Every structure is written in structure tokens, then in C-alpha cells.
Amino acid sequence: MSNLTTTPMQQVDLATLPTKDLEKVLAERKAHEMVQRLQKQNEYEKGKENLIEYLGLRAVQNNELLSHFKADAMQRLNNFRQLMLDYGDLRKGLANKGNFEIKNDRFKIKFSSQLKKGFDERGELAEEKLKKFLGTFVKKRDKDLHDLVLSLLERNPKSGDLDISNIQRLYKLEDRFDNNDWREAIRLFKESYICNGTAYYITVYQRTDTNAWKLVNMNFASL
């Protein structure tokens, strides 16, 4: 048999070929097509593997660089914050929220903090009680209200957390029903909302040629 990977298929009149020769031509064609498919498959898989490795390694490298930068920047800014307190350039006591801004002719740096709040395990218990109450008491009586309250219990698809602004809307309905499960659920929601830490943020701006401040974006998703 000829080398099908390098020799192009010759034009023949298939109608005049004996069955044995026709089978040989078809076999050669199938073998040629199979070689082409395998070549394309190999190129595809090799290209995919190379792309995954390239992007994955670059992402890990940049993540490590950004993590080191964040840790270094936080330490330096916290140290400088203490200098500001000692120097009197930052208010002490309850009025001190930990936020400050420093700048020169080229850059402006903002250091800020935000309390991280959320619902503890009592929030899950409140959610269970409320859903039970909705299914047994409200659904048959007021379908629209049932769907509204249920929608307020929808969790953030990314974090999986309850939305405090939605739960606070439930507080306004606290006296809507004279039911123990309902009142207990609202009480548990209120008790379970606690502060569980502080998040710190660094924002960097660079002065442009037009004398405006342009954000130095370190958020991959918003670039």
C-alpha cells in the first residue's frame, strides 16, 4: 500500500474498478481521513494543554506577587498610621475609624477599613423557622406575600450569604403575623447579625497629565 500520509489520492473512475480494487481505494481513503483526524486532535489537545499551563502559571505568579504586595503595603500603612496617631495627624479614640489618605504630586493612597458583618448559626435556624411558617401558614392564604418573603431569603450566589438589606425588610413585617414561629424567626435574625472582623482596603491613584486622579486598578475583574 502506498504511503497515504504523504501521497495525495489519485483521481480514478470508481465505476470501472473491480470490487477488490474499490475496497482498496476506500480503505486508503479511510486511513487518510483517520490520519488527518488524529493530527487535528493532537494539535487541539496540545494547544489546550499549553494554554492551560501558560495561563495557570502566570495567574499563580501574579497572585503571589499581589499577595506579597498587599501584605507589605498593609504593614507599611499600619506602621505609618501609628506614626500619624503619635504625631497627632490622626484623631484618636472612638472618632478614629482607621481611615486616612496621603498624597504627593504623583500619587494618592487611601487606607480604609470596613466592619465585616454577617449572620451566625442562629440565622440558619431563623431561616428554617421562617420557611416552615411560610409553607404551613402563608402559602395557601397569601401566595404573593409568600413569594415576596421567600425572595427576601435568597442568598448571594457568589458568597452564599443572606442579604442584610432584605432581612431588614422582614423586620418591618414583624407585627404582620401573630405566630410564634414568625416572631421567633425575626428575633433570631436580629440576634444573629454580628460583627465578625474588619476588612482593610488600599486604593491607589496616579495623577494624570490633566491633573486628575486616575485609579491604579488592581482588580482583575474590572480591568
GIPEGI-V988448 format. One record per helix or strand of 3 or more residues. SS is the DSSP state (A for helix, B for strand). FROM is the first residue (numbers start at 1). TO is the last residue. If there is no record, write none. Layout:
# GIPEGI-V988448
ss | from | to
SS | FROM | TO
SS | FROM | TO
This chain:
# GIPEGI-V988448
ss | from | to
A | 14 | 16
A | 19 | 87
A | 93 | 95
B | 100 | 103
B | 107 | 119
A | 121 | 138
A | 143 | 152
A | 164 | 171
A | 180 | 192
B | 193 | 207
B | 213 | 215
A | 220 | 222
